[in-house]
């Protein structure tokens, strides 16, 4: 990381003595000023400091925490995900706006359908904060009078606790959930394929059958760990490596897998689950276009889908066709980097407005 110019540090200090500390993670003056303002607002609105002396001391403490690279979301305790302010805690991955864009686009396509059934069941694997089920139900319930059953699953106890806290917060704010069932459950998506499998954690399929009386789900969504060990050290920022959980970013190790296959480890299992739960629509998040192409290849090889396409960061943008994979072409939708893979079959094609 390049050093900050002395002139920039001097200019920041003239504005506020705390700004130079925020330049370390922010790297530019405007971003540092914005973060200082947000920290001040957080102290005034939420921190409960009783006087100016306490507020000043607390602000200095939070600025020093931020200067170490600690994500602002963990300091403020929240991050926006679509129109939701999602609670964030250390030990659980911070929601990303690109993920929200994919979920919003999926719901946008479903909202246009006149053929949705009276009830939809949505399964979200590796749910983290629970942001995906919460945003999905809010966006769809605004425009469609159907019942939703949404289940978020994660292996992390901290994640499930936080997801349930976010659901409780949603209900306390009077957000509409009437008629919809939203729940979160701890289970292992990789099951006993994971080396060192913890038998205290239920296997996914058995947990679905025992706790939800059915293993059939209409829509399967997952933002799984997808970063290979080498890419974790090459591409993630120091802030991510030091403060966000590696468990949510890098799949657990497996002997005999090459580095690239290690990063892709969840996708064959997720496609297997999609087949077992009879999912009609599947949406997987990926790291980039290269990984998206590998996952589309896996999805085609699975032989259960009538349509597959790749979504970029902003899937609501223009669509284009590119020759992308040796076994055939896949539509690439939107603008930005490769971000998600969408698959459909049967009724799912009608719900999405796709031709079978």
C-alpha positions in Angstrom: 0.0 0.0 0.0 1.5 3.4 -1.0 2.4 5.9 1.7 0.2 8.9 2.3 1.6 12.2 1.1 2.6 14.5 3.9 0.6 17.3 2.4 -2.6 15.2 2.7 -1.9 14.3 6.3 -1.3 18.0 7.1 -4.5 19.1 5.3 -6.5 16.5 7.3 -5.0 17.6 10.6 -6.0 21.2 9.9 -9.6 20.1 9.5 -9.7 17.8 12.5 -6.9 16.2 14.6 -8.5 12.8 14.3 -8.7 12.8 10.5 -5.1 11.6 9.9 -5.9 8.4 11.8 -8.8 7.7 9.5 -6.7 8.3 6.4 -4.9 5.0 7.1 -7.9 2.9 6.2 -9.8 5.4 4.0 -6.8 6.6 1.8 -8.6 9.8 0.8 -9.8 12.9 2.6 -13.4 12.9 1.6 -13.9 9.2 2.7 -12.1 10.0 6.0 -14.4 13.0 6.6 -17.5 10.9 5.9 -16.4 8.2 8.3 -15.7 10.7 11.0 -19.1 12.2 10.6 -20.7 8.7 10.8 -18.8 7.9 13.9 -19.9 11.2 15.5 -23.5 10.5 14.6 -23.2 7.0 16.0 -22.0 8.3 19.4 -24.7 10.9 19.5 -27.5 8.5 18.6 -26.6 5.1 20.0 -23.6 5.2 22.3 -25.2 6.7 25.4 -22.3 8.9 26.3 -23.6 11.4 28.9 -21.4 14.5 28.4 -19.0 16.1 26.0 -16.0 14.6 27.8 -17.3 11.0 27.5 -18.3 11.6 23.8 -14.9 12.9 23.0 -13.1 10.0 24.6 -15.3 7.5 23.0 -14.9 9.1 19.5 -11.1 9.0 19.9 -11.4 5.3 20.9 -13.5 4.4 17.9 -11.3 6.3 15.5 -8.2 4.5 16.8 -10.1 1.1 16.3 -10.9 2.1 12.8 -7.3 3.2 12.1 -6.2 -0.4 12.7 -8.4 -1.5 9.7 -11.3 -2.8 11.8 -14.3 -2.6 9.4 -16.6 0.4 10.0 -19.6 -1.9 10.0 -18.3 -3.7 13.1 -17.7 -0.4 14.8 -21.1 1.1 14.0 -22.8 -2.3 14.4 -24.8 -2.2 11.2 -24.6 -2.2 7.4 -27.3 -1.5 4.8 -28.4 -4.4 2.7 -30.9 -3.0 0.1 -33.2 -0.9 2.2 -32.5 -2.9 5.4 -30.1 -1.9 8.1 -28.6 -5.2 9.1 -26.9 -5.8 12.4 -23.2 -6.8 12.1 -21.0 -8.4 14.6 -17.4 -9.6 14.6 -17.2 -13.3 13.7 -19.9 -13.0 11.0 -19.3 -11.9 7.4 -20.4 -8.3 6.6 -23.1 -8.3 3.9 -22.0 -6.9 0.5 -24.1 -4.6 -1.8 -23.4 -6.9 -4.8 -25.2 -9.7 -3.0 -28.2 -7.4 -2.4 -28.3 -6.4 -6.1 -28.5 -10.1 -7.1 -31.4 -10.8 -4.6 -33.2 -7.6 -5.7 -32.9 -8.6 -9.3 -34.2 -12.2 -8.6 -37.2 -10.8 -6.8 -37.8 -8.2 -9.6 -38.1 -11.1 -12.1 -40.5 -13.0 -9.8 -42.6 -10.0 -9.1 -43.4 -9.7 -12.9 -44.7 -13.3 -13.0 -48.4 -13.9 -13.0 -47.9 -17.6 -12.4 -46.3 -17.8 -9.0 -47.9 -20.4 -6.7 -49.8 -19.4 -3.5 -46.8 -20.4 -1.4 -43.1 -20.4 -2.1 -40.4 -22.1 -0.1 -36.9 -20.5 -0.1 -33.8 -22.1 1.3 -30.7 -19.9 1.9 -27.5 -21.9 2.6 -24.5 -20.2 4.4 -26.9 -17.4 5.5 -24.5 -15.4 7.7 -26.4 -12.4 9.1 -29.7 -13.7 7.6 -29.7 -10.7 5.2 -30.8 -12.7 2.2 -34.0 -14.2 3.5 -35.0 -10.9 5.2 -34.5 -8.9 2.1 -36.1 -11.5 -0.1 -39.3 -11.6 1.9 -39.6 -7.8 2.2 -39.1 -7.2 -1.5 -41.5 -9.9 -2.7 -44.2 -9.3 0.0 -44.5 -5.7 -1.1 -45.8 -6.7 -4.4 -47.1 -10.3 -4.3 -49.8 -11.7 -2.0 -48.3 -15.1 -1.5 -47.1 -17.0 1.5 -43.4 -17.4 2.0 -41.5 -19.9 4.0 -37.8 -18.9 4.3 -35.1 -20.9 6.0 -31.5 -19.7 6.5 -28.8 -22.3 7.3 -25.3 -21.8 8.6 -22.6 -23.9 10.3 -21.6 -21.0 12.5 -23.3 -20.6 15.9 -22.5 -16.9 15.9 -24.1 -16.4 12.5 -27.3 -18.2 13.5 -27.5 -16.1 16.7 -27.0 -12.9 14.7 -29.5 -13.9 12.0 -32.2 -14.5 14.7 -31.3 -11.2 16.3 -31.8 -9.4 12.9 -35.2 -11.2 12.5 -36.3 -10.1 16.0 -35.2 -6.5 15.1 -37.2 -6.6 11.9 -40.3 -7.6 13.8 -39.8 -5.1 16.5 -39.7 -2.4 13.8 -43.1 -3.4 12.6 -41.8 -4.7 9.3 -44.4 -6.9 7.5 -43.8 -10.6 8.1 -47.5 -11.6 8.7 -48.3 -14.9 6.9 -44.6 -15.6 6.2 -42.5 -18.0 8.1 -38.8 -17.1 8.5 -36.5 -19.2 10.6 -32.8 -20.0 10.9 -31.1 -23.3 11.6 -27.6 -24.5 12.3 -26.5 -27.3 10.1 -23.5 -28.4 8.0 -24.0 -28.0 4.3 -20.9 -30.1 3.4 -22.1 -32.8 5.9 -19.7 -35.6 6.6 -17.8 -34.8 3.3 -16.0 -32.3 5.5 -12.8 -33.6 7.0 -12.9 -33.5 10.8 -16.7 -33.4 10.7 -18.3 -32.3 13.9 -21.0 -34.8 14.8 -22.6 -32.2 17.2 -23.7 -30.2 14.1 -26.7 -31.7 12.3 -26.3 -32.8 8.6 -28.3 -30.6 6.3 -30.7 -33.0 4.7 -31.5 -34.9 7.9 -32.1 -31.5 9.7 -34.4 -30.4 6.9 -36.5 -33.5 7.1 -36.7 -33.7 10.9 -37.2 -30.0 11.7 -39.1 -28.8 8.6 -41.0 -32.0 7.8 -40.0 -31.7 4.1 -36.9 -31.7 2.0 -38.5 -29.9 -1.0 -37.8 -26.3 -1.6 -38.7 -24.1 -4.6 -35.8 -21.7 -4.6 -32.2 -22.4 -3.4 -29.9 -19.4 -2.8 -26.3 -19.6 -1.5 -23.4 -17.2 -1.0 -21.0 -19.9 0.1 -17.3 -19.6 1.0 -15.7 -19.5 -2.5 -12.2 -18.0 -2.1 -9.2 -20.4 -2.7 -6.4 -20.4 -0.2 -4.0 -18.7 -2.5 -6.5 -16.0 -3.6 -7.4 -15.3 0.0 -3.8 -14.0 0.5 -3.6 -12.4 -2.9 -6.9 -10.6 -3.4 -8.5 -9.9 0.0 -7.7 -6.7 1.9 -5.8 -6.7 5.2 -9.0 -5.5 6.8 -10.9 -8.6 5.6 -8.1 -11.0 6.6 -7.6 -9.5 10.0 -11.2 -9.0 11.1 -13.8 -11.0 9.0 -14.2 -14.8 9.5 -12.1 -16.9 7.2 -14.7 -19.7 7.7 -17.1 -17.6 5.6 -14.6 -16.9 2.9 -12.4 -20.0 2.3 -13.9 -23.5 2.1 -12.5 -26.0 4.6 -9.4 -27.9 3.4 -9.7 -31.2 1.7 -6.7 -33.4 0.9 -6.1 -34.0 -2.8 -7.8 -30.9 -4.0 -5.8 -28.4 -6.0 -6.0 -24.7 -5.0 -8.6 -23.8 -7.6 -10.8 -26.8 -6.8 -10.5 -25.9 -3.1 -12.2 -22.5 -3.8 -14.9 -24.2 -5.8 -15.5 -26.9 -3.2 -19.1 -25.9 -2.2 -20.6 -25.8 -5.7 -20.8 -29.5 -6.5 -22.4 -30.1 -3.1 -24.8 -27.2 -3.6 -25.8 -28.6 -7.0 -26.3 -32.0 -5.4 -28.6 -30.4 -2.8 -30.5 -28.5 -5.5 -31.3 -31.8 -7.1 -32.3 -33.4 -3.8 -34.6 -30.6 -2.7 -36.1 -30.3 -6.2 -35.3 -26.6 -6.4 -36.8 -25.0 -9.5 -34.6 -21.9 -9.2 -31.0 -21.7 -8.0 -28.9 -18.6 -7.4 -25.2 -19.0 -6.4 -22.8 -16.1 -5.7 -19.3 -16.5 -7.0 -16.0 -14.5 -6.8 -15.5 -13.5 -10.4 -16.3 -14.4 -14.0 -13.8 -17.2 -14.2 -15.4 -19.0 -11.3 -18.8 -18.2 -12.7 -17.8 -20.1 -15.9 -16.6 -23.1 -13.9 -19.8 -23.2 -11.9 -22.0 -22.9 -15.1 -20.0 -25.8 -16.4 -20.8 -27.8 -13.3 -24.4 -26.9 -13.5 -24.7 -28.0 -17.2 -22.9 -31.2 -16.4 -25.5 -31.9 -13.6 -28.1 -32.2 -16.4 -31.0 -31.0 -14.3 -31.5 -27.4 -15.5 -33.2 -26.1 -18.6 -31.5 -22.7 -18.4 -28.3 -21.2 -17.0 -27.0 -17.7 -17.1 -24.3 -15.5 -15.4 -25.1 -12.3 -13.6 -22.7 -9.5 -13.1 -22.5 -7.1 -10.1 -25.4 -5.1 -11.5 -27.6 -7.7 -13.1 -30.4 -5.1 -13.8 -28.2 -3.6 -16.5 -28.0 -4.6 -20.2 -27.6 -8.2 -21.3 -25.1 -9.5 -23.7 -24.0 -12.9 -25.1 -20.3 -13.9 -24.9 -18.5 -17.0 -25.9 -17.5 -18.1 -22.5 -17.0 -21.8 -22.1 -15.7 -24.6 -24.2 -18.9 -26.6 -24.0 -21.1 -23.8 -25.1 -22.2 -20.2 -24.6 -23.9 -18.8 -21.5 -25.8 -15.5 -21.3 -24.0 -12.9 -19.2 -26.4 -10.3 -17.8 -25.7 -6.8 -16.5 -22.6 -4.8 -15.9 -19.5 -5.1 -13.7 -17.7 -8.2 -12.6 -19.1 -11.8 -12.7 -21.0 -12.2 -9.5 -23.7 -14.9 -9.6 -24.9 -18.0 -11.5 -28.7 -18.4 -12.0 -30.2 -21.8 -13.0 -33.8 -22.8 -13.6 -36.0 -25.7 -14.6 -39.6 -26.7 -14.9 -42.0 -24.1 -13.3 -39.0 -21.9 -12.4 -38.6 -21.0 -16.1 -42.2 -19.6 -16.1 -41.7 -17.8 -12.8 -38.6 -16.1 -14.1 -40.2 -15.3 -17.5 -37.7 -17.5 -19.3 -38.4 -19.7 -22.3 -37.9 -23.4 -21.5 
